[in-house]
Amino acid sequence: MPSILVYIAAALAEIAGCFAFWAWLRMDKSMLWLIPGAGSLLLFAWLLTLVDAAAAGRAYAAYGGVYISSALLWLWLVEGVRPDRWDMTGVALSLVGAGIILFGPHRA
């Protein structure tokens, strides 16, 4: 699976898992929300191991840009809050940074 697809799947799993904990603690949802939340976070961690990278830190750093993008998409689609120009500027900068980290000519 190409890295970008792994990153997108990992971001969705991480955000869904964290949102389950948020819903339990901040939205007074049932403690049962923690079960799928924990499962989503385990899935997130496993998915990041599938990224073809020589170093885990580089894979995680590049993932950050995808995570930021996915979090703002979640904000808009799930929480109903439309990102503003500052959110979009931050997303653009983070994706440029992630691309440099992921595709830059690294020494071994």
N, C-alpha and C positions, 0 to 999 in steps of 0.2 A: 504494500500500500504506500503510495507517495507520501512524503512527509507532511505536505499541506493538509491532506485528508486526515492523517493521524492527529495533527494539531487541532483541526476543527472538531473532530470527535472528542479529543481530550478536553478542549475548552467547554464543549457542551456538557460533558460529564462532570467537570469540576464546578461549573456554574450551577448546574442542577443540584449537585451534592451540597454545595455551600448554601444555596437557596433553601433547601430542605431544613437545614439547621437554622437559618434566618427565620423561616416561617414558624418553626417551633418556638424559638426564643422571643421573637419580636412581633409575631402575628398571632400568637396564642393558638397555634395549630397543635394537633395531637402529637404526643411523643412518638407515635408510629411513623411520623414523617422522617424520623432519624434512621429507620431501616433502609429505605431506598436511598436516603442521603449518603449513608455510609457505603452502600454498594456503588453508588455513582463515584464517590471519591476513590474507591479501590479501582474501579474501571479507569478513571483518569490516570492514576499512577501507573497502571499496567500499560495503557496506551502509549505513554511517553517512552516506555522502554522499546517500543517498536520503531522509533525514529532512527534512521541510519545516520548516526553521528559518531565521530571518534571519541567525543568527550560528553559526558552527561550535562555538565554545566553549560556547554554551548547549545545543546539541544534545548535545555530549559530556558536559556536566555532568548533564543530565537522564538520560542513558544510564547513569550511574553507579549509580543505584538499581536499575535493571533488571539490570545486571551483578552487583551484590551478591546479588540474589535468585537469579539463575541459577547463580551460583557455589555458593551453599549447596544448591541443588537438585542440582547436579552432585555435591557432597560426599556427599549422601545417596544418590542413585540410582546413581552410578558407583563411588564410593569406599566406599560402605557405612557411612558415618559419619553418624549422625543428628544434625542440628543441635540445640543445646540452647536454653534460654530466652534466653540472652544473644545467641546468633546470631539468633534470631527477633526480639528487641527491636531489634537493629541493622538488620535487614532492614526492619522497620516504619518506623523513623526515616529510613532512606535513601529509602524509597519516598515518604514524606511530603515530604522535601526535593526529590526528583526531580519530584514533582507540582507543587510550588510553582514550581520553575524552569521547567517545561514549560508550565504553564497560567496562570501569573501574568500580570497586565496589565503588560506591558513597554512602555517608551517606545522609539521607533524609534531 
